[in-house]
Amino acid sequence: MANTENPQSPAGERSTAPAEIGVIGGSGLYSFLDDVTELRVDTPYGPPSDSLFLGEIAGRRVAFLPRHGRGHHLPPHRINYRANLWALRSVGARQVLGPCAVGGLRPEYGPGTLLVPDQFVDRTKSRTQSYFDGLPLPDGTVPNVVHVSPADPYCPVGREVVLDAARGRAWEPVDGGTLVVVEGPRFSTRAESLWHQAQGWSVVGMTGHPEAMLARELELCYTSLTLVTDLDAGAETGEGVSHDEVLKVFAANVDRLRDVLFDAVAGLPANGSRDCLCTTALGGMDPGFELP
Ligand SMILES: [Zn+2]
């Protein structure tokens, strides 16, 4: 239920928890916030990518988690995605914003495009994709076999909030599209890139899966924000993608990406008044373990 008595202080489950909202993104997003507190969290799946960095934006308590660890030492396929989402939920976050860098698969999605996908395609190969993998947790509990639907993998409310936030900053976003997630750390060959384009997919990245799916399994709201840093190999005619180019474009856009993220944080509903499919993703099924 919404707290109508004091809208400045969103009520709901765990309203005294350290965080309400999680943002999975690097230090460029929180380094200038006042009073950032570092919090180390462990999980049954091992440690997350880094400490959580707790700060406040527009009266909302936010936990930032550097996806690749500080110093960016974790490649996409080595990220402990399960620990990351678990850690965010364990400190109270129920809504997660996941910005990431992607390659554009269409000429019109050039560097600097902000695309808010509504679908993903999984082309990863070696990642643990689920909390329901049948293996016992360290405390001996064994997860049940649970099948969660990713038919619409992103939070519809979070998507609208992010789209509004971008428009409010005069950064017209692309509303919808398919994020194809590849294993990495290599970029795509031209043949792969042309194939991705031919399928009608929009952007290609390395971290969107299993992040969104794991959030869904924990009944978290998850919204992906993809920032195009380059045209993928099949969509351009030059030398292909370089890591330097990606970093340069990301740095050039980090300020406005942060503005959009912060406005989105302010615009997300209170955790206790979430009203979207994410909140019932398990459909009442017993996961076999207690959600954090
Ligand atoms: Zn949701």
Boltz pocket constraint, residues with backbone or C-beta under 6 A from the ligand:
constraints:
  - pocket:
      binder: B
      contacts: [[A, 155], [A, 156], [A, 157], [A, 158], [A, 220], [A, 221], [A, 222], [A, 274], [A, 276], [A, 277], [A, 278], [A, 279]]
      max_distance: 6.0
